[in-house]
Amino acid sequence: MTDINFLQEAAANRQMMEEARHYLHAHPGTGFDLEDTVKFVKKQLTDMGYEPKECGRAGLVAVAGGRHPGKVFMIRADMDALPVKEESGVEFASDNGKMHACGHDMHTAMLLGAAKLLKEHEDQIQGTVKLMFQPAEEIFQGSDDMIKAGLLENPHVDAALMIHVMAGVPFPIGTAVVCDGGISAPAADTFEIKIQGKGCHGSMPNNGIDPITVAAHIITALQELHARELAMIDEAVLTIGSIHAGVAPNVIPDTAVMSGTIRTYDEEIREFLKKRMEEISVSVAAAFRASAQVTYGSGCPTLKNDGELSAAVTGYIKELNGPGKCFTTGQLQSASGDSKASKSTGSEDFAYVSHQVPSIMLALAAGGPAEGCAYPQHHPKARFSDEALTTGSAIYAYTAMRWLEEHKGNE
């Protein structure tokens, strides 16, 4: 592969990627509701010579290579946006109340750019590269849905990589941060607690059972889980993000509904918290003559990074990008003196893939304050620099081909 200048060839595809990214950004969808996005991506792939296949409710899969025997390396991009009203001010801003505030339009455009590179060098791929275009990452359902639909088989995936862009960071555009082996993102669970009381006139509380009072006591009791039931080294967050009850100031309502999220880095702690949440909610409600029901919605496990794959990918990117624009989270931790710098508190449903095959997550700097990208992901004013598209697409393609090259003959 020494005869291929991936960065130079990726740069030649810059206009194509920018046009794709701007279209996707202006036409965002959320969750599995990605009809426009999927149609666009499918046409782009078909025009390149691929035969994209639907996978699950809104996912797409395409394969490059396969002309030489070898292993299968998968590269992933998520396609969904957030239900955020855009305030970024870019010329290609969305106007439908949804926004690519997490940069998934960047990921999809970069993977399309990588698809073009891979197709142009298909004869040199020592095995197969599988392209994963995923829906519903923001609701932690898309990856699992695609796996259940056969994502990791036909052909069987041997290793996988995901890239996530970063905005508002103090790194030069195109700098890659590769996760070390181990857990890099927490498991996530959403939950709802419904409290059933007994409504009555606000002036006669003795005739009812106030679910709002019950909710207040449950919230207080749940805070004791972290304070008194977890050890110092147990890292977890339990957040109540919403509470809804009643419609009038002089009426005690029948019900109160709370919802929130749990984030944990350990699967045992995750299950412990879910069990104790239910016990506490039900018991506290019963103490006040009410009842409570706890239900869990979408979630994902911890994201596991393979140590050997981390070391290999770090080496590949340094070959491609230069040693000054690639480092590991461990190096970041050492340089900053922050022992927690190697972990993200945001969850990522690529985690489902990471529990099935050796996987690696890396972050890619896509602009900071100097480039007009001061706001972080999920902010209505978040912006990402198109300049990162070149490096991102090259990393996707080069990493996949280098890994396959190093593992040829081991299938």
MARBA-703898 format. One record per residue (C-alpha): x, y, z; residue number from 1. Coordinates in Angstrom, 1 decimal. Layout:
<atoms>
+--------+--------+--------+-----+
|      x |      y |      z |   i |
+--------+--------+--------+-----+
|      X |      Y |      Z | NUM |
...
+--------+--------+--------+-----+
</atoms>
This chain:
<atoms>
+--------+--------+--------+-----+
|      x |      y |      z |   i |
+--------+--------+--------+-----+
|    0.0 |    0.0 |    0.0 |   1 |
|    3.0 |    2.3 |   -0.1 |   2 |
|    2.1 |    3.4 |   -3.6 |   3 |
|   -1.2 |    4.9 |   -2.3 |   4 |
|   -1.3 |    8.4 |   -0.9 |   5 |
|   -4.5 |    8.2 |    1.0 |   6 |
|   -4.6 |   11.8 |    2.3 |   7 |
|   -3.9 |   13.1 |   -1.1 |   8 |
|   -6.6 |   11.0 |   -2.7 |   9 |
|   -9.0 |   11.8 |    0.1 |  10 |
|   -8.3 |   15.5 |   -0.5 |  11 |
|   -9.3 |   15.1 |   -4.1 |  12 |
|  -12.7 |   13.8 |   -2.9 |  13 |
|  -13.2 |   16.8 |   -0.6 |  14 |
|  -15.9 |   18.5 |   -2.8 |  15 |
|  -17.9 |   15.3 |   -3.1 |  16 |
|  -17.8 |   14.8 |    0.7 |  17 |
|  -18.7 |   18.4 |    1.4 |  18 |
|  -21.7 |   18.3 |   -0.9 |  19 |
|  -22.8 |   15.0 |    0.7 |  20 |
|  -22.3 |   16.4 |    4.2 |  21 |
|  -24.2 |   19.6 |    3.5 |  22 |
|  -27.1 |   17.7 |    1.9 |  23 |
|  -27.3 |   15.4 |    4.9 |  24 |
|  -27.1 |   18.3 |    7.3 |  25 |
|  -29.9 |   20.2 |    5.7 |  26 |
|  -32.2 |   17.1 |    5.6 |  27 |
|  -31.8 |   15.4 |    9.0 |  28 |
|  -33.9 |   12.6 |   10.4 |  29 |
|  -34.0 |   11.1 |   13.9 |  30 |
|  -34.0 |    7.6 |   15.2 |  31 |
|  -35.1 |    5.2 |   12.6 |  32 |
|  -37.0 |    7.9 |   10.6 |  33 |
|  -34.2 |    8.4 |    8.1 |  34 |
|  -36.0 |    7.8 |    4.7 |  35 |
|  -34.3 |   10.8 |    3.0 |  36 |
|  -30.9 |   10.0 |    4.4 |  37 |
|  -31.0 |    6.3 |    3.6 |  38 |
|  -32.2 |    7.1 |    0.0 |  39 |
|  -29.3 |    9.5 |   -0.4 |  40 |
|  -26.6 |    7.2 |    1.0 |  41 |
|  -27.9 |    4.3 |   -1.0 |  42 |
|  -27.7 |    6.3 |   -4.3 |  43 |
|  -24.2 |    7.5 |   -3.5 |  44 |
|  -23.0 |    4.0 |   -2.9 |  45 |
|  -24.8 |    2.6 |   -6.0 |  46 |
|  -23.2 |    5.3 |   -8.2 |  47 |
|  -19.8 |    4.2 |   -6.9 |  48 |
|  -20.5 |    0.6 |   -8.0 |  49 |
|  -21.6 |   -0.9 |   -4.7 |  50 |
|  -24.7 |   -3.0 |   -4.1 |  51 |
|  -25.9 |   -1.7 |   -0.7 |  52 |
|  -28.2 |   -3.9 |    1.3 |  53 |
|  -30.8 |   -2.9 |    3.8 |  54 |
|  -30.0 |   -4.1 |    7.3 |  55 |
|  -32.6 |   -3.8 |   10.0 |  56 |
|  -35.2 |   -1.0 |   10.2 |  57 |
|  -33.1 |    1.7 |    8.6 |  58 |
|  -29.5 |    0.5 |    8.3 |  59 |
|  -27.4 |    0.0 |    5.2 |  60 |
|  -24.4 |   -2.4 |    4.6 |  61 |
|  -22.0 |   -2.5 |    1.7 |  62 |
|  -18.8 |   -4.5 |    1.1 |  63 |
|  -15.6 |   -3.6 |   -0.6 |  64 |
|  -12.9 |   -6.1 |   -1.6 |  65 |
|  -13.5 |   -9.8 |   -1.3 |  66 |
|  -11.3 |  -10.4 |   -4.4 |  67 |
|   -8.6 |  -11.8 |   -2.2 |  68 |
|   -9.1 |  -14.2 |    0.7 |  69 |
|   -8.7 |  -12.7 |    4.1 |  70 |
|  -10.5 |  -11.4 |    7.1 |  71 |
|  -13.3 |   -8.8 |    7.4 |  72 |
|  -12.8 |   -5.4 |    8.9 |  73 |
|  -15.9 |   -3.2 |    9.5 |  74 |
|  -16.0 |    0.6 |    9.6 |  75 |
|  -19.1 |    2.4 |   10.9 |  76 |
|  -20.8 |    5.7 |   10.5 |  77 |
|  -24.1 |    6.7 |   12.3 |  78 |
|  -26.6 |    8.7 |   10.3 |  79 |
|  -29.3 |   10.0 |   12.7 |  80 |
|  -29.7 |   13.6 |   14.0 |  81 |
|  -31.1 |   15.0 |   17.3 |  82 |
|  -34.5 |   16.7 |   17.9 |  83 |
|  -32.8 |   20.1 |   18.3 |  84 |
|  -33.8 |   23.3 |   16.6 |  85 |
|  -30.7 |   24.5 |   14.8 |  86 |
|  -29.0 |   27.8 |   15.6 |  87 |
|  -25.6 |   27.2 |   14.1 |  88 |
|  -25.9 |   29.9 |   11.4 |  89 |
|  -24.3 |   27.7 |    8.7 |  90 |
|  -25.6 |   28.2 |    5.1 |  91 |
|  -26.8 |   24.6 |    4.9 |  92 |
|  -28.7 |   24.7 |    8.3 |  93 |
|  -31.7 |   22.5 |    8.8 |  94 |
|  -35.1 |   24.1 |    9.2 |  95 |
|  -37.2 |   21.0 |   10.2 |  96 |
|  -36.7 |   21.2 |   14.0 |  97 |
|  -34.0 |   18.5 |   13.8 |  98 |
|  -30.2 |   19.0 |   13.7 |  99 |
|  -27.0 |   17.1 |   13.2 | 100 |
|  -25.7 |   18.6 |   16.4 | 101 |
|  -23.6 |   15.5 |   17.1 | 102 |
|  -21.7 |   15.4 |   13.8 | 103 |
|  -23.3 |   12.2 |   12.4 | 104 |
|  -23.5 |   14.0 |    9.0 | 105 |
|  -19.7 |   14.3 |    9.2 | 106 |
|  -19.4 |   10.6 |    9.9 | 107 |
|  -21.6 |    9.6 |    7.0 | 108 |
|  -19.9 |   11.8 |    4.6 | 109 |
|  -16.5 |   10.6 |    5.7 | 110 |
|  -17.6 |    7.0 |    5.3 | 111 |
|  -18.9 |    7.8 |    1.8 | 112 |
|  -15.5 |    9.3 |    1.0 | 113 |
|  -13.8 |    6.1 |    2.4 | 114 |
|  -16.1 |    4.0 |    0.2 | 115 |
|  -14.9 |    5.8 |   -2.9 | 116 |
|  -11.2 |    5.3 |   -1.9 | 117 |
|  -11.8 |    1.6 |   -1.2 | 118 |
|  -13.7 |    1.1 |   -4.5 | 119 |
|  -10.8 |    2.7 |   -6.4 | 120 |
|   -8.3 |    0.3 |   -4.8 | 121 |
|  -10.5 |   -2.7 |   -4.5 | 122 |
|   -7.9 |   -5.0 |   -6.1 | 123 |
|   -5.5 |   -4.2 |   -3.3 | 124 |
|   -7.8 |   -5.1 |   -0.4 | 125 |
|   -6.5 |   -8.2 |    1.3 | 126 |
|   -9.8 |   -9.4 |    2.4 | 127 |
|  -13.1 |   -7.6 |    2.8 | 128 |
|  -14.1 |   -4.2 |    4.2 | 129 |
|  -17.7 |   -4.0 |    5.4 | 130 |
|  -19.3 |   -0.5 |    5.5 | 131 |
|  -21.9 |    0.0 |    8.3 | 132 |
|  -24.3 |    3.0 |    7.9 | 133 |
|  -26.3 |    3.0 |   11.2 | 134 |
|  -29.5 |    4.6 |   12.3 | 135 |
|  -30.8 |    5.4 |   15.8 | 136 |
|  -27.5 |    5.9 |   17.6 | 137 |
|  -28.9 |    8.7 |   19.7 | 138 |
|  -31.6 |    6.5 |   21.1 | 139 |
|  -29.2 |    3.5 |   21.6 | 140 |
|  -31.1 |    1.2 |   19.3 | 141 |
|  -29.6 |    1.2 |   15.8 | 142 |
|  -26.5 |   -0.9 |   16.4 | 143 |
|  -28.4 |   -3.6 |   18.2 | 144 |
|  -31.1 |   -3.6 |   15.6 | 145 |
|  -28.6 |   -4.1 |   12.8 | 146 |
|  -26.8 |   -6.9 |   14.7 | 147 |
|  -30.0 |   -8.8 |   15.1 | 148 |
|  -30.6 |   -8.4 |   11.4 | 149 |
|  -27.3 |  -10.1 |   10.6 | 150 |
|  -24.8 |   -7.2 |   10.4 | 151 |
|  -21.9 |   -9.2 |   11.8 | 152 |
|  -22.3 |  -12.2 |    9.4 | 153 |
|  -22.3 |  -12.9 |    5.7 | 154 |
|  -19.4 |  -12.2 |    5.8 | 155 |
|  -18.5 |  -12.6 |    9.4 | 156 |
|  -16.8 |   -9.5 |   10.9 | 157 |
|  -13.4 |  -10.0 |   12.6 | 158 |
|  -12.8 |   -6.4 |   13.8 | 159 |
|  -14.5 |   -3.1 |   13.8 | 160 |
|  -13.7 |    0.7 |   14.0 | 161 |
|  -15.8 |    3.8 |   14.7 | 162 |
|  -14.9 |    7.4 |   14.4 | 163 |
|  -16.6 |   10.3 |   16.3 | 164 |
|  -15.8 |   13.9 |   15.5 | 165 |
|  -15.1 |   16.4 |   18.3 | 166 |
|  -16.0 |   20.1 |   18.2 | 167 |
|  -14.9 |   22.9 |   20.6 | 168 |
|  -11.6 |   21.1 |   21.3 | 169 |
|   -8.0 |   22.6 |   21.5 | 170 |
|   -6.5 |   20.2 |   18.9 | 171 |
|   -5.6 |   20.9 |   15.3 | 172 |
|   -8.2 |   19.7 |   12.8 | 173 |
|   -7.6 |   16.1 |   11.9 | 174 |
|   -5.9 |   15.1 |   15.1 | 175 |
|   -7.0 |   11.6 |   16.1 | 176 |
|   -7.3 |   10.4 |   19.7 | 177 |
|   -7.4 |    6.6 |   19.9 | 178 |
|   -8.9 |    4.8 |   22.9 | 179 |
|   -6.7 |    2.5 |   24.8 | 180 |
|   -7.8 |   -1.0 |   25.6 | 181 |
|  -10.7 |   -1.3 |   28.1 | 182 |
|  -13.9 |    0.6 |   28.7 | 183 |
|  -14.1 |    4.1 |   27.2 | 184 |
|  -17.8 |    4.9 |   27.4 | 185 |
|  -20.4 |    4.0 |   30.0 | 186 |
|  -23.4 |    1.8 |   29.7 | 187 |
|  -26.6 |    3.8 |   29.5 | 188 |
|  -30.2 |    3.1 |   30.6 | 189 |
|  -33.2 |    5.3 |   30.4 | 190 |
|  -36.0 |    4.8 |   32.9 | 191 |
|  -39.5 |    6.0 |   33.8 | 192 |
|  -41.1 |    5.9 |   37.3 | 193 |
|  -44.8 |    6.2 |   37.3 | 194 |
|  -46.4 |    6.9 |   40.7 | 195 |
|  -50.1 |    6.2 |   41.2 | 196 |
|  -51.8 |    8.2 |   43.9 | 197 |
|  -55.3 |    9.4 |   44.4 | 198 |
|  -56.5 |   12.8 |   43.1 | 199 |
|  -58.5 |   15.2 |   45.2 | 200 |
|  -59.2 |   18.9 |   45.8 | 201 |
|  -56.1 |   20.8 |   46.8 | 202 |
|  -57.8 |   22.1 |   49.9 | 203 |
|  -58.6 |   18.6 |   51.2 | 204 |
|  -55.3 |   16.6 |   50.8 | 205 |
|  -56.6 |   14.1 |   53.5 | 206 |
|  -59.0 |   12.8 |   50.9 | 207 |
|  -56.3 |   11.8 |   48.5 | 208 |
|  -52.8 |   10.4 |   48.1 | 209 |
|  -50.4 |   13.0 |   46.7 | 210 |
|  -48.1 |   11.5 |   44.0 | 211 |
|  -46.0 |   14.7 |   43.9 | 212 |
|  -45.0 |   14.3 |   47.5 | 213 |
|  -44.2 |   10.7 |   46.9 | 214 |
|  -42.1 |   11.7 |   43.9 | 215 |
|  -40.1 |   14.1 |   46.0 | 216 |
|  -39.3 |   11.4 |   48.6 | 217 |
|  -38.3 |    8.9 |   45.9 | 218 |
|  -35.9 |   11.5 |   44.3 | 219 |
|  -34.3 |   12.1 |   47.7 | 220 |
|  -34.0 |    8.4 |   48.5 | 221 |
|  -32.4 |    7.6 |   45.1 | 222 |
|  -29.6 |   10.1 |   45.8 | 223 |
|  -28.6 |    7.9 |   48.7 | 224 |
|  -27.7 |    5.1 |   46.3 | 225 |
|  -24.6 |    7.0 |   45.3 | 226 |
|  -23.9 |    8.5 |   48.7 | 227 |
|  -24.3 |    5.3 |   50.8 | 228 |
|  -24.5 |    2.2 |   48.6 | 229 |
|  -21.6 |    2.6 |   46.2 | 230 |
|  -18.0 |    2.5 |   47.1 | 231 |
|  -15.6 |    5.4 |   46.3 | 232 |
|  -14.2 |    3.6 |   43.3 | 233 |
|  -17.6 |    2.9 |   41.8 | 234 |
|  -18.3 |    5.4 |   39.0 | 235 |
|  -22.0 |    6.0 |   38.3 | 236 |
|  -24.5 |    8.7 |   37.6 | 237 |
|  -28.2 |    8.6 |   38.2 | 238 |
|  -30.1 |   11.6 |   36.9 | 239 |
|  -33.8 |   12.5 |   37.0 | 240 |
|  -34.3 |   14.6 |   33.9 | 241 |
|  -38.0 |   15.2 |   33.9 | 242 |
|  -41.0 |   15.1 |   36.2 | 243 |
|  -44.6 |   15.7 |   35.2 | 244 |
|  -47.7 |   15.9 |   37.4 | 245 |
|  -50.9 |   17.9 |   37.6 | 246 |
|  -52.4 |   20.7 |   35.5 | 247 |
|  -53.9 |   23.0 |   38.1 | 248 |
|  -52.7 |   24.6 |   41.3 | 249 |
|  -55.7 |   23.6 |   43.3 | 250 |
|  -55.9 |   19.9 |   42.3 | 251 |
|  -53.8 |   17.0 |   43.7 | 252 |
|  -53.3 |   14.8 |   40.6 | 253 |
|  -53.8 |   11.0 |   40.4 | 254 |
|  -50.3 |   10.4 |   38.9 | 255 |
|  -46.8 |   11.7 |   38.7 | 256 |
|  -44.3 |   10.5 |   36.1 | 257 |
|  -40.5 |   10.9 |   36.3 | 258 |
|  -37.8 |    9.9 |   33.8 | 259 |
|  -34.1 |    9.9 |   33.8 | 260 |
|  -30.9 |    8.0 |   32.9 | 261 |
|  -28.2 |    5.9 |   34.6 | 262 |
|  -24.6 |    5.8 |   33.3 | 263 |
|  -22.2 |    3.2 |   34.6 | 264 |
|  -18.8 |    1.8 |   33.6 | 265 |
|  -19.4 |   -1.6 |   35.2 | 266 |
|  -22.1 |   -4.1 |   34.3 | 267 |
|  -22.5 |   -5.3 |   37.9 | 268 |
|  -23.0 |   -1.8 |   39.2 | 269 |
|  -25.4 |   -1.2 |   36.3 | 270 |
|  -27.6 |   -4.2 |   37.4 | 271 |
|  -27.3 |   -3.3 |   41.1 | 272 |
|  -28.5 |    0.2 |   40.5 | 273 |
|  -31.5 |   -0.9 |   38.4 | 274 |
|  -32.5 |   -3.4 |   41.0 | 275 |
|  -32.2 |   -1.0 |   43.9 | 276 |
|  -34.0 |    1.8 |   42.0 | 277 |
|  -37.0 |   -0.4 |   41.7 | 278 |
|  -36.9 |   -1.6 |   45.3 | 279 |
|  -36.6 |    2.0 |   46.6 | 280 |
|  -39.3 |    3.4 |   44.4 | 281 |
|  -41.8 |    0.7 |   45.1 | 282 |
|  -41.1 |    0.8 |   48.9 | 283 |
|  -41.1 |    4.5 |   49.3 | 284 |
|  -44.4 |    4.8 |   47.4 | 285 |
|  -46.0 |    2.1 |   49.5 | 286 |
|  -44.9 |    3.9 |   52.7 | 287 |
|  -47.1 |    6.9 |   51.5 | 288 |
|  -50.0 |    4.6 |   50.4 | 289 |
|  -49.2 |    5.0 |   46.7 | 290 |
|  -47.8 |    2.6 |   44.2 | 291 |
|  -44.8 |    3.0 |   41.8 | 292 |
|  -43.8 |    1.2 |   38.6 | 293 |
|  -40.3 |    1.4 |   37.2 | 294 |
|  -39.8 |    0.6 |   33.5 | 295 |
|  -36.5 |    0.7 |   31.5 | 296 |
|  -36.4 |    2.0 |   28.0 | 297 |
|  -33.6 |    2.1 |   25.4 | 298 |
|  -30.0 |    1.7 |   26.6 | 299 |
|  -26.7 |    0.2 |   25.7 | 300 |
|  -23.8 |   -1.6 |   27.4 | 301 |
|  -20.3 |   -0.3 |   28.1 | 302 |
|  -18.1 |    0.3 |   25.1 | 303 |
|  -15.1 |   -2.1 |   25.1 | 304 |
|  -11.9 |   -1.3 |   23.2 | 305 |
|   -9.6 |   -4.2 |   22.2 | 306 |
|   -6.0 |   -3.5 |   23.4 | 307 |
|   -4.2 |   -5.1 |   20.4 | 308 |
|   -6.5 |   -3.3 |   18.0 | 309 |
|   -5.9 |    0.0 |   19.8 | 310 |
|   -2.1 |   -0.4 |   19.4 | 311 |
|   -2.4 |   -1.4 |   15.8 | 312 |
|   -4.8 |    1.4 |   14.8 | 313 |
|   -2.6 |    4.0 |   16.6 | 314 |
|    0.4 |    2.9 |   14.6 | 315 |
|   -1.6 |    3.0 |   11.3 | 316 |
|   -2.8 |    6.5 |   12.0 | 317 |
|    0.7 |    7.7 |   12.9 | 318 |
|    1.9 |    6.3 |    9.5 | 319 |
|   -0.9 |    8.2 |    7.7 | 320 |
|   -1.3 |   11.3 |    9.8 | 321 |
|    2.2 |   11.8 |   11.3 | 322 |
|    3.0 |   11.2 |   15.0 | 323 |
|    2.1 |   14.8 |   16.0 | 324 |
|   -1.5 |   14.4 |   15.0 | 325 |
|   -2.3 |   11.1 |   16.7 | 326 |
|   -2.2 |   10.0 |   20.3 | 327 |
|   -4.0 |    7.7 |   22.7 | 328 |
|   -6.3 |    8.5 |   25.6 | 329 |
|   -3.6 |    7.2 |   27.9 | 330 |
|   -1.1 |    9.8 |   26.6 | 331 |
|   -3.8 |   12.5 |   26.9 | 332 |
|   -4.3 |   11.4 |   30.5 | 333 |
|   -0.6 |   11.5 |   31.3 | 334 |
|   -0.1 |   14.9 |   29.6 | 335 |
|   -3.0 |   16.5 |   31.4 | 336 |
|   -2.6 |   14.9 |   34.8 | 337 |
|   -6.3 |   14.1 |   34.7 | 338 |
|   -6.8 |   10.4 |   35.7 | 339 |
|  -10.3 |   10.5 |   34.2 | 340 |
|   -9.3 |   11.9 |   30.8 | 341 |
|   -9.3 |    8.5 |   29.2 | 342 |
|  -13.1 |    8.0 |   29.7 | 343 |
|  -16.1 |    9.6 |   28.1 | 344 |
|  -19.2 |   10.2 |   30.1 | 345 |
|  -21.3 |   10.1 |   26.9 | 346 |
|  -22.6 |    6.6 |   25.9 | 347 |
|  -22.3 |    5.2 |   22.5 | 348 |
|  -24.3 |    2.3 |   21.1 | 349 |
|  -21.4 |    1.0 |   19.0 | 350 |
|  -20.9 |   -0.7 |   22.3 | 351 |
|  -23.2 |   -3.5 |   21.1 | 352 |
|  -20.7 |   -4.3 |   18.3 | 353 |
|  -17.8 |   -4.0 |   20.8 | 354 |
|  -19.3 |   -6.9 |   22.9 | 355 |
|  -19.4 |   -9.1 |   19.8 | 356 |
|  -16.1 |   -8.5 |   18.0 | 357 |
|  -12.7 |   -6.8 |   18.8 | 358 |
|  -13.5 |   -3.1 |   18.3 | 359 |
|  -11.9 |    0.4 |   18.6 | 360 |
|  -13.3 |    3.9 |   19.0 | 361 |
|  -11.4 |    7.0 |   18.1 | 362 |
|  -12.2 |   10.7 |   18.2 | 363 |
|  -11.3 |   13.1 |   15.4 | 364 |
|  -10.8 |   16.9 |   16.0 | 365 |
|  -13.2 |   18.8 |   13.8 | 366 |
|  -12.7 |   22.4 |   14.8 | 367 |
|  -12.3 |   24.6 |   17.8 | 368 |
|  -13.0 |   28.3 |   18.7 | 369 |
|  -10.4 |   29.5 |   16.1 | 370 |
|  -12.3 |   27.8 |   13.3 | 371 |
|  -15.7 |   29.0 |   14.5 | 372 |
|  -16.5 |   25.7 |   16.2 | 373 |
|  -16.6 |   26.8 |   19.9 | 374 |
|  -19.7 |   24.9 |   20.9 | 375 |
|  -19.7 |   21.2 |   21.8 | 376 |
|  -21.8 |   18.3 |   20.5 | 377 |
|  -25.6 |   18.4 |   21.1 | 378 |
|  -25.6 |   22.2 |   21.3 | 379 |
|  -28.0 |   24.1 |   18.9 | 380 |
|  -25.0 |   26.2 |   17.8 | 381 |
|  -22.6 |   23.3 |   17.3 | 382 |
|  -20.5 |   23.5 |   14.1 | 383 |
|  -18.0 |   21.2 |   12.6 | 384 |
|  -15.3 |   22.0 |   10.0 | 385 |
|  -15.5 |   20.3 |    6.6 | 386 |
|  -11.7 |   20.2 |    6.7 | 387 |
|  -11.9 |   17.1 |    8.9 | 388 |
|  -13.6 |   15.2 |    6.2 | 389 |
|  -10.4 |   14.5 |    4.4 | 390 |
|   -8.5 |   13.0 |    7.3 | 391 |
|  -11.5 |   11.1 |    8.6 | 392 |
|  -12.2 |    9.4 |    5.2 | 393 |
|   -8.5 |    8.5 |    4.8 | 394 |
|   -8.3 |    7.1 |    8.3 | 395 |
|  -11.4 |    4.9 |    7.7 | 396 |
|   -9.9 |    3.5 |    4.4 | 397 |
|   -6.3 |    3.3 |    5.4 | 398 |
|   -6.9 |    1.6 |    8.8 | 399 |
|   -9.1 |   -1.0 |    7.3 | 400 |
|   -6.7 |   -1.9 |    4.5 | 401 |
|   -3.7 |   -1.9 |    6.8 | 402 |
|   -5.3 |   -4.2 |    9.3 | 403 |
|   -6.4 |   -6.6 |    6.6 | 404 |
|   -2.9 |   -6.5 |    5.1 | 405 |
|   -1.3 |   -7.4 |    8.4 | 406 |
|   -3.7 |  -10.2 |    9.0 | 407 |
|   -3.8 |  -11.8 |    5.5 | 408 |
|   -3.1 |  -15.5 |    5.7 | 409 |
|   -4.7 |  -15.7 |    9.2 | 410 |
|   -8.3 |  -16.2 |    8.0 | 411 |
+--------+--------+--------+-----+
</atoms>
